[in-house]
Amino acid sequence: MEAAESASQAAAVVPVTPALPGDGTGHEDGASPGGGASPTGAFRRGRPPAHLADLPPAGRRAAAQRLGHQGFRADQLARHYFGRLTDDPADMTDLPVSARDDLARALLPLLLTAEREFSCDGGTTRKTLWRALDGSYLESVLMRYPGRATICVSSQAGCGMACPFCATGQAGLTRSLSAAEIVTQVVSGAGALARGEVPGGPGRVSNVVFMGMGEPLANYSSVLSAVRRLTDQVPDGLGISRRAVTVSTVGLVPAIRRLAGEQLPVRLAVSLHAPDDDLRDELVPVNRRWQVAEVLDAAWDYAAATGRRISIEYAMIRGVNDQAWRAEALARLLAGNLAHVNLIPLNPTPGSRWTASDPGVAREFQAVLAARGILVTVRGTRGTEIDGACGQLAASSRPAAGPARSDLFG
Ligand code: SAH
């Protein structure tokens, strides 16, 4: 996803135990987007059980009170979860035993099980294949660099945007994730870093990018509440800088405009991939609804509202969108605006007729933009050999022996 790194080591598959302890049970708390957990922690009305990470501070205190505990007990629980990255009641020695078991059971149900983990780059790139309680699969990728660590999270299981060059787009949408299912991906990566499980010594998650599976702005309210949990300070959240969170979108204009009004200066990335509507209609089908000019208008208004430079994502596809005239057209669209172009060599996905641009052609495309004063970088992709790179997340590695979907319901 980010800076180019050569693959230094063959991909390794390591068995994992569930990243979060707990038995997956939970009690009704009535306050989550999922409408609360059943006693077995199973789905109700097609939604995952409620979890602490779905709730703002007042909501979690109310949930504790409904369980017969004092509100501040929920804050203690949150301090363990967000601050110490544990959901094991045995670690929560400042809480009375009965309260900690009760609260953990109700507010920290196990939502995602790490089904498999894949690593490369000497263990500094790790992809996790997660299974949710309804049997949906999703993936996240942790990438550690000197001085920072980025986690790429999924906002949906699958994606409904149908971009033909993207593996997730080919598979279609299974469902949107809850806020807590998104936050859990980050908490798991943060825990692995904090415990020193990633080469390079104990560390922290510094950046979160919504560039895994799914279209984040098609799951607006869960993504927004996840961003708040990620960026609020402990005990209300993980305390990651808002400026270090990137929300990447195909260009859902009304949602971009809504996000601009949230007083939340996260970085916005727009997956443009073509400067002209003819080609973009094909590469990013939602362009038929919101065309290039309208998407960029919304992006510039976002930049004005937040003071943040817009990332323009452009997958370089050989012979499709990499002509010099398209670089010139792109430069004209961006000139004078707060933008930065990320050129991403296409990661060919199985069955795709497309491949990455010739490196010389990509360099020329970059040079045309740079010569016209546009900020531009070529982004390498980490994790290619573990199918963990941009657009490769499709849960294609799901284990054949996994429980059938129907086993997990009711
Ligand atoms: N739905 C959101 C976020 C997920 S994809 C979006 O489209 O922005 C994150 C980025 O990876 C997007 O820019 C997407 O277009 C890009 N991408 C998808 N498939 C790719 C591929 N095969 N090669 C390179 N980039 C790809």
Residues whose N, C-alpha, C, O or C-beta is under 5 A from the ligand:
A	BS01	SAH	F165 C166 A167 F210 M211 G212 G214 E215 P216 S248 T249 V250 S271 E313 A315 I344 P345 L346 N347 P348 C390 G391
